[in-house]
């Protein structure tokens, strides 16, 4: 089935990206994860990878073109002859792209008019991401916001992230409700330079906003018709308003609430089962603690829903490998090397965040796809990582059974001259096959790290 390749959103305030160069030619066979083109924003240059196996067709924009976020750039098809966006007529010409983006497809009815201002769109947090689940709004329509203020929380299949306003102004409209899946690049909110007289709050499913902007008084003064009644200001939504239960049984919660619940051994699903409205925030943890204790049968059921696997390595190949990498490759950060080996073991086509716990401290690293350890960079984030790696090689701990946390956890412990590696995760974090594959790949890299570079 054809897959669209769109311009990714690499920053919260990014509206468009410039195609620096195409790394594949039209009609060329590509594999999922192959770099297709380089895109430049005001902050970075990044390679965009193929979302699937197939052939690159329908290249709609040349090198040097500025393309709006979310615009279809090309397509991955099953054969090189299949129709792509350029010859199918479903993508605008490069020169007209900005005009097509700015001009409305049709004249809106009066009740569909939205306040003027800067649109905040659903960000693309991963190359293969098509949509994001809006977890909660942290600002209400009509609120004044600063560039660093958090507007809303969004959840993808990999993480939950807070989205900042990116500019100063007023939240004039919210265009999606908590619990809704919003396509990447679709408008989520409108920030205006002036305080709105009638802020709008609506959902994706709404055909018209719940509140309309007041008519322009200057225009009303120039007409001889009876003056229109002023629309009342929309009431600010309660921050704890109930959100519809998302498909797949996902729990809507802020990143901090998730992290604290994991650390304190609290199950947010119990709040949902008790009928408490989502999304959950830190204050809801007090309600969760007050719920009746679970029965032994419930405890056994929860234990059955977690996974624990252990692999034994007869030799610790990481220590000599790290010494060699520091001497010959100038890679002196052992935690970054460990994060790179763990990230590669996940086998994902997008950059992933790996948390390394050592001696009571935690460091987060962004690991790009591929095997280049030099591309691993330290980062700061409060979002749950894709994988947590706990290094206990310098301790006397030989085995662990600590249960699931906010992400799958790989624990390294000494085992004679070798290593004991334990993987713990919740059943909804990794399937059985994925857990076995991850532990097998990582154990192989720990025993023979040089295979990672081959």
N, C-alpha and C positions, 0 to 999 in steps of 0.2 A: 504494500500500500504506500502511495507517495507520502513523503514527509516534507513539510515546509521548513525552510531555513529562514529565520527572521533575524532582524537586527536586535541584538541583546541589549538590555539595560544594565550597564556596568556600574552605574552610580545612581543615587537616589534623585539627583537633580538633572540627570542626563535626558535630553529630548531627542538627540540624534547621534549617530556615529559615522565616522568617515572610513570608507573602505580603502585601506592602504595598499593592499595587493591581494590578488587571488593566488592561492597556493595549489589549486586544482583547476583543470581545464574543463569546459563544458563537454559532457559526454564521457568523461573519465570515470572509471570505476573507483569507488571509495569504500572504506571500511569505517564502521562506527568508531568514532574517536579520532579519525584523521583530521588534521587541520585543513579547513577549507579556505579561509581567508583571514587577513589581519584587519582588525578594526581599531581606530584611534578615537579616543575621547579627549576631553580637556585634561585628564589625569593620567591616562595610561594607554599603551598599545597592547592588545591582547589577541591571541589566536582563537578563532571560533571553530569548533569541531563539528564533524558530521553527526547528526542525531541517529543515523541508521546506516546499514549496509545498502549499497545500491550504486546508482550513477548520478553524477551531478548534471542536472538539466535546468533549463529556464533561467539562466543567469540574467537577472533583470537590471543590474547596476554595474557600471565599469569601475575600475580603480579610480580613486579620487572623488567618488560621489559621496555626498552627505545624505544619509538615509535615516528617516524617522524611526524611533524605537518601535519595535513590533511589526515593522513593514516586512513583507515577504521579499527576500532577496534572491532566493533560488529554491530548488526543490530536489530532494533525493527520491529517485524513482527506480522501478524494478528493471528498466531497460533504458539504454541511451536514447531511444527514439520516442519515449513517452513525452507528453506535453508538459511543459513547465510554465511558470507564471508569465514569462515574457511573451510567448507565442499563444498563450491561452487568453490573453487579454484581461487577466484578473489582477494585474499589478500596474500601477501608473508608470509612465515613462520617467526616467531619472530626473529630468529637468522639471517635470510637473509634480514631483513627489511632494515637495513642501507645500505647493498650492493645494494639492488634493488633501493633504493632511489638515490644512487650516480651514478649507471651505466645507461647510456642512453638506451632507449628501442630499438633503431636502429641506425645504423651509419648515421649521418647527411650528406647531400650533402654539397659540398663546399660552396654554397651560403647560407647555413643555420648555418654556424659556428658562434658562439657568443664569445665574449671576455671571458677570464677566470677570475674568481673572486667569491666573495661571493654573493649568491642570496638573494634578498629581496623578501619575499613572501607576498601575500595578507593576512593580519592578520584576525583572527577570533575575532570579537568584542562582539559576543554574542553566547551562546551555540547553538542556533537554526539558526545561520547565515550560509548560504551556499555560498554567494558571496558578494562582495562589489563593489559599483560604484566608479570608479576612477574619481574624480571631476577635479583635475588639477595637473600638475607637477609644483613644485616650484624650481626645479633645472633642468638644461638642460644637455643632454649628453656631457661628457667631463669636466663638472664642478668638481672642488675639493670640498669635503664635510668633515665636522667635525661630530663627533658622535651625537651632539645635533641639527644638521641642519635638517630642515624639507624637506623631499624629495617630498611627495605628500599628497593630501587630499583624503580621502575615505569616502563615505557615505553609511550607511546601512538604514534599515527601521526605526532605532531608533535615529541615531545621525550622525553627520559629525565629523571626527577626523583627525588630522594631524599626519602623520607617520614620525618618525625620522629615520635618517640613522643608528644610533646605533653603527657605527664604522667609523674610519677615512679612507679616500681613494678618489677615483675618480669615478664618475658616468659613467661607461663604456657603459651601455646599458639601455634603457627603453623599456619594452616589452609589454606595453599596452598604449592605447591612452585615453585621457579624454572622458568620456561618455560611456566607455565600462564597462560591468559587468564582474568582474574577480573572478573566483572561489576561495574560501578560500584555502590557501596553494599553489596556483599557483604562479610561479615566476613573479614578476612585474618589477624588475630591477636587475642589476648586478653592484656591487661595486668592483673595482680592486685596488690592492695595488700600481700599477704603472699607470702613466698617459696614457690613451689609445691613440694610434695613429689614430685609425679610430672608434670613438664612434658610437654606433648603436641606432637608433630610429625606433621603429616599433609598430604596433598595434597587438592585439590578432588575428585579422582576416587575417593579413599578413602571407603568406606562407614562405616568406624570409625576413630578415631584410633589411631596407632601406640603410644601410651602412654595409660594411664588414670589418673585421679586416685585416690589412695588413699581407701578408705572413711573416713567420718567416725568417728574413734575413739570419740567420745562416744556416738554412736549404737550402735556395736558393743558398747560396754560395757553398754548397756541391753537387749541381746538375749541369749537363751540359746542361740542357734545357735552352731555351731563358728566360731571366728574365721576370717575370710577371709585368704588370703595377701596380703601386701603386694605391690603391683605394683612392679616395679623401675623406677628412674628412667631415663627415656629418655636414651640417649646423645646428646650434642650433635652435630649434623651437622657434618661437615667443611666449612669455608668454601669449599673449591674443589670441592665435589661436582658431578659432571657433571649438567647439566640437559638435558632433551630438546630437540632442535633445533626451534625454533618454526616454525610454518607461514609460508610466504612467504620462507624463506631469511634471516630476520633474524638478526643476530649479537647475542648477549647480552653486554653489557659495561657496566662502570660509566661514568658520565659523564666522570670524570677520565681513564680509560683511553682512551675514544673521543677526547677532546680531544688528549691527548698523541700518540696514534697519528696523528691528522690533522696535527698540527704537525710531527711527525718523519717524515711520509711513509710510515708503516707501514700495512699492509693486514691488519686483523684477520681477514679471511676466510681468510688463509693459515693461521692457527692452527686455524680450524675444519676446513679441508681436511686438515690434518695430524693431525686426531683429538684435539686437546687439548680438555679438558672446558670447557664454558661454565658460568657467565658468566666473562668475562675481566676481570682487574683489572690494576692498574699493574704488579704483579710479573710478569705474563705477557708484558709487552713485552720483557723480557730474553730470554725464550724465542723470541719472534718475531724479534728481531734475530739470534739464533743460527741461524735457519733458512737453508738455502742460498739464495744470491742467485737472483733470477728470471732466466730466459733472455730474450734479446731478443724472442722470439715472445710470451712472457708479458707483457712490457712493452708491446708493441704492442697486445695484447688489452686490457690495462687502460686504455690511452689511448683505445681505441675505445669504452670503456664510459663515458667522460666527455663532457660537452657544453661547447662554447664558442661563444658568439654575441656579435657586436658590432653596436652601433647608433651612428650618427652624428647628432648634433643640430647644425644650422647655427648655433644661437644658445644661449647659456647664460642661460636665463630664471630660474634659481634665485637668482642674486646680487641682481638688483633686487627679486625677490619677497620675499626674506628681509629686505631693507631696509624694504620697505613693511609687512611683517608686524610688524616690530619697532616701527615708528613708529605704525601705525594699530591694530594688534591686540594690542600689548604682548607679542608672541611673540618674545622676545629670544634664545632658544636655537636657533642655526642647526642644531645636530645633531638636536634634537628635531623640527624642521621636516623635515629630510631623512629621519629615521626615519618620520615620519608619511606622507610621500609614498611611501616604499618599502613601508610596511606596507599602504597602500591599494591598491598595485599588485598585491599578492598576491591580493586579492579574497576573503579568507577571512571566514567569519561569526563567528569567535571572535577574542578578543584575541591578538595575536602579539608575540613578542619580536624586536626588530631590534637588531643590534649595529652600531655606527658606529665604524669605525677611522679615526683622523685623527692625523697627527703622532706615530705610535708609541703612541698611547693608544687604549683601547677603552671605549666607553660602551654600556650596554644600555638600551633603551627598551621599555616596554609600549605597544603601539599598539592602541586599541580599534577595533572595526569601524566603518565609516562614514568620513566626510570631515572630522570636527571635529579640527583640529590642536591645539586647546587641551586635548584629553583625553590627549595623549601624555605619559607620565610616565617619569622615569628609574628604573631598578630595578637590583638586584644579583642575579646568578644565575650559577651555574657550568654550567647546562644549555646544550646547543647552541641557538643562536637559530634562528628560522624563516628568517632571511635575514641575511647579513652584508654591510654596505655599506662599501666602502673609498673614501675621498675623497682623490684624488691631484691635485685641481685646482690646488693651490698648488705642485706639483712640476713637473719637466721630463719626467716619464714620460709617454709618448704612448700606449703599448699594453702589455698584460700577457698572459701565458700561464703562470699559476702552478699550474693544476690544481685538482682538487676539494678542498674542505676539509670542515669539520664541518657546514657548511650551504651552500646556494647563495650565491655571492658576486657582488655587483654592484660593479664598479670604475669610478669616474668619473675620467677623465683629460682634460687640455686638448687641444683640436684646433682650432688657430687661434682664431677668435672663438667657436667652439662647443665641443661636448663629444664625447668618445668614451666610450661606455658598453659595458663588456664583462661578460657574464654567464658564469660558470663554475660547473658543478655536476656531481655524479656522476649517472649514468644512473638510479639508484634514488631520487634526490632529487626530480627533476622529469621528467615526460614531455616529449617533444619539443614537443607542443602547449602544455603549461603553461609551458615555458621561453620559447617565442616570445611567448606572451601576456604573461608577466611583463615581458620586456624591452621589448615594444611599449608597454605601459601606463606603465612607468617613464620611458622615453625621452620619451613625450608629456608627462608631468608636468614633466620637466626643461626641456623647450623652452617649454611654456606652463603654468606652475604654477597660474595662475588657473583653469584648467579643472577643477582638483581641487576647487575650492569651488563649482562650478556644479552 
